[in-house]
Amino acid sequence: MSLHPDWVADDTCDGPARRDIDLSATVVRYTDRPDRCTVYPPGSSGVARMSTWISADADAFLDIETMR
Protein backbone atom coordinates (compact mmCIF):
# COMPACT_ATOMS: atom_id res chain seq x y z
CA MET A 1 0.00 0.00 0.00
CA SER A 2 1.34 3.42 -0.95
CA LEU A 3 1.34 6.26 1.55
CA HIS A 4 1.48 8.80 -1.27
CA PRO A 5 -1.73 10.39 -2.60
CA ASP A 6 -2.51 10.04 -6.30
CA TRP A 7 -2.60 13.81 -6.72
CA VAL A 8 -0.35 16.74 -5.85
CA ALA A 9 -1.30 20.08 -4.34
CA ASP A 10 0.27 22.08 -7.13
CA ASP A 11 2.21 21.64 -10.35
CA THR A 12 5.62 22.32 -8.76
CA CYS A 13 5.89 18.88 -7.09
CA ASP A 14 7.41 15.87 -8.73
CA GLY A 15 4.80 13.15 -8.54
CA PRO A 16 1.65 11.81 -10.13
CA ALA A 17 -0.49 14.29 -12.04
CA ARG A 18 -3.36 15.99 -10.27
CA ARG A 19 -6.82 14.68 -11.16
CA ASP A 20 -10.21 16.30 -10.81
CA ILE A 21 -12.74 14.53 -8.63
CA ASP A 22 -16.50 15.04 -8.89
CA LEU A 23 -18.41 14.91 -5.62
CA SER A 24 -22.04 15.32 -4.64
CA ALA A 25 -23.33 16.64 -1.32
CA THR A 26 -26.62 16.15 0.46
CA VAL A 27 -27.66 18.13 3.54
CA VAL A 28 -30.19 16.58 5.92
CA ARG A 29 -31.86 19.18 8.11
CA TYR A 30 -32.92 18.33 11.66
CA THR A 31 -35.01 20.29 14.14
CA ASP A 32 -33.47 18.81 17.29
CA ARG A 33 -29.79 18.50 16.36
CA PRO A 34 -27.24 20.01 13.93
CA ASP A 35 -27.88 19.57 10.21
CA ARG A 36 -25.63 16.95 8.59
CA CYS A 37 -23.88 17.12 5.22
CA THR A 38 -22.80 13.94 3.45
CA VAL A 39 -20.29 14.12 0.59
CA TYR A 40 -19.97 11.20 -1.84
CA PRO A 41 -19.01 10.40 -5.45
CA PRO A 42 -22.00 10.79 -7.81
CA GLY A 43 -23.31 7.68 -9.49
CA SER A 44 -22.13 5.35 -6.76
CA SER A 45 -24.51 3.03 -4.98
CA GLY A 46 -24.56 0.10 -2.62
CA VAL A 47 -21.25 -0.92 -1.10
CA ALA A 48 -19.28 1.57 -3.23
CA ARG A 49 -21.22 4.52 -1.81
CA MET A 50 -21.10 3.17 1.74
CA SER A 51 -17.30 2.92 1.58
CA THR A 52 -16.61 6.31 -0.06
CA TRP A 53 -18.74 8.85 1.84
CA ILE A 54 -18.08 11.24 4.69
CA SER A 55 -20.61 13.04 6.88
CA ALA A 56 -20.16 15.98 9.24
CA ASP A 57 -22.21 18.73 10.80
CA ALA A 58 -23.19 21.13 8.02
CA ASP A 59 -21.48 24.08 9.74
CA ALA A 60 -18.12 22.27 9.36
CA PHE A 61 -18.22 22.96 5.60
CA LEU A 62 -17.36 26.33 4.06
CA ASP A 63 -18.57 27.89 0.83
CA ILE A 64 -15.62 27.69 -1.56
CA GLU A 65 -16.39 31.12 -3.00
CA THR A 66 -15.94 32.74 0.43
CA MET A 67 -12.50 31.12 0.75
CA ARG A 68 -11.07 32.45 -2.51
ZADO-1210 file (C-alpha; in nm, 4 decimals, padded with zeros to 6 digits):
<atoms>
<atom x="00.0000" y="00.0000" z="00.0000" code="MET" pos="1"/>
<atom x="00.1339" y="00.3420" z="-00.0950" code="SER" pos="2"/>
<atom x="00.1337" y="00.6263" z="00.1547" code="LEU" pos="3"/>
<atom x="00.1482" y="00.8799" z="-00.1273" code="HIS" pos="4"/>
<atom x="-00.1731" y="01.0386" z="-00.2596" code="PRO" pos="5"/>
<atom x="-00.2514" y="01.0037" z="-00.6297" code="ASP" pos="6"/>
<atom x="-00.2597" y="01.3814" z="-00.6718" code="TRP" pos="7"/>
<atom x="-00.0354" y="01.6743" z="-00.5846" code="VAL" pos="8"/>
<atom x="-00.1303" y="02.0085" z="-00.4336" code="ALA" pos="9"/>
<atom x="00.0275" y="02.2084" z="-00.7131" code="ASP" pos="10"/>
<atom x="00.2213" y="02.1643" z="-01.0348" code="ASP" pos="11"/>
<atom x="00.5623" y="02.2316" z="-00.8763" code="THR" pos="12"/>
<atom x="00.5889" y="01.8884" z="-00.7095" code="CYS" pos="13"/>
<atom x="00.7409" y="01.5868" z="-00.8733" code="ASP" pos="14"/>
<atom x="00.4800" y="01.3146" z="-00.8542" code="GLY" pos="15"/>
<atom x="00.1650" y="01.1806" z="-01.0128" code="PRO" pos="16"/>
<atom x="-00.0495" y="01.4286" z="-01.2038" code="ALA" pos="17"/>
<atom x="-00.3362" y="01.5988" z="-01.0269" code="ARG" pos="18"/>
<atom x="-00.6816" y="01.4679" z="-01.1156" code="ARG" pos="19"/>
<atom x="-01.0206" y="01.6303" z="-01.0805" code="ASP" pos="20"/>
<atom x="-01.2743" y="01.4526" z="-00.8625" code="ILE" pos="21"/>
<atom x="-01.6499" y="01.5035" z="-00.8893" code="ASP" pos="22"/>
<atom x="-01.8408" y="01.4911" z="-00.5622" code="LEU" pos="23"/>
<atom x="-02.2044" y="01.5318" z="-00.4641" code="SER" pos="24"/>
<atom x="-02.3327" y="01.6638" z="-00.1320" code="ALA" pos="25"/>
<atom x="-02.6618" y="01.6146" z="00.0464" code="THR" pos="26"/>
<atom x="-02.7660" y="01.8126" z="00.3538" code="VAL" pos="27"/>
<atom x="-03.0188" y="01.6582" z="00.5918" code="VAL" pos="28"/>
<atom x="-03.1861" y="01.9182" z="00.8114" code="ARG" pos="29"/>
<atom x="-03.2916" y="01.8329" z="01.1662" code="TYR" pos="30"/>
<atom x="-03.5012" y="02.0289" z="01.4144" code="THR" pos="31"/>
<atom x="-03.3466" y="01.8810" z="01.7294" code="ASP" pos="32"/>
<atom x="-02.9786" y="01.8502" z="01.6363" code="ARG" pos="33"/>
<atom x="-02.7236" y="02.0006" z="01.3933" code="PRO" pos="34"/>
<atom x="-02.7880" y="01.9573" z="01.0214" code="ASP" pos="35"/>
<atom x="-02.5627" y="01.6949" z="00.8593" code="ARG" pos="36"/>
<atom x="-02.3879" y="01.7122" z="00.5217" code="CYS" pos="37"/>
<atom x="-02.2797" y="01.3938" z="00.3445" code="THR" pos="38"/>
<atom x="-02.0285" y="01.4119" z="00.0586" code="VAL" pos="39"/>
<atom x="-01.9973" y="01.1203" z="-00.1838" code="TYR" pos="40"/>
<atom x="-01.9006" y="01.0403" z="-00.5447" code="PRO" pos="41"/>
<atom x="-02.1998" y="01.0788" z="-00.7806" code="PRO" pos="42"/>
<atom x="-02.3313" y="00.7679" z="-00.9488" code="GLY" pos="43"/>
<atom x="-02.2127" y="00.5352" z="-00.6756" code="SER" pos="44"/>
<atom x="-02.4507" y="00.3032" z="-00.4976" code="SER" pos="45"/>
<atom x="-02.4563" y="00.0096" z="-00.2618" code="GLY" pos="46"/>
<atom x="-02.1250" y="-00.0920" z="-00.1103" code="VAL" pos="47"/>
<atom x="-01.9276" y="00.1569" z="-00.3230" code="ALA" pos="48"/>
<atom x="-02.1220" y="00.4521" z="-00.1809" code="ARG" pos="49"/>
<atom x="-02.1105" y="00.3173" z="00.1743" code="MET" pos="50"/>
<atom x="-01.7302" y="00.2923" z="00.1579" code="SER" pos="51"/>
<atom x="-01.6614" y="00.6312" z="-00.0061" code="THR" pos="52"/>
<atom x="-01.8744" y="00.8848" z="00.1844" code="TRP" pos="53"/>
<atom x="-01.8078" y="01.1237" z="00.4689" code="ILE" pos="54"/>
<atom x="-02.0608" y="01.3039" z="00.6881" code="SER" pos="55"/>
<atom x="-02.0160" y="01.5978" z="00.9237" code="ALA" pos="56"/>
<atom x="-02.2215" y="01.8727" z="01.0804" code="ASP" pos="57"/>
<atom x="-02.3187" y="02.1128" z="00.8022" code="ALA" pos="58"/>
<atom x="-02.1478" y="02.4075" z="00.9743" code="ASP" pos="59"/>
<atom x="-01.8118" y="02.2274" z="00.9365" code="ALA" pos="60"/>
<atom x="-01.8223" y="02.2964" z="00.5604" code="PHE" pos="61"/>
<atom x="-01.7363" y="02.6335" z="00.4064" code="LEU" pos="62"/>
<atom x="-01.8574" y="02.7888" z="00.0830" code="ASP" pos="63"/>
<atom x="-01.5617" y="02.7688" z="-00.1559" code="ILE" pos="64"/>
<atom x="-01.6392" y="03.1121" z="-00.2997" code="GLU" pos="65"/>
<atom x="-01.5938" y="03.2744" z="00.0433" code="THR" pos="66"/>
<atom x="-01.2498" y="03.1117" z="00.0746" code="MET" pos="67"/>
<atom x="-01.1065" y="03.2447" z="-00.2509" code="ARG" pos="68"/>
</atoms>
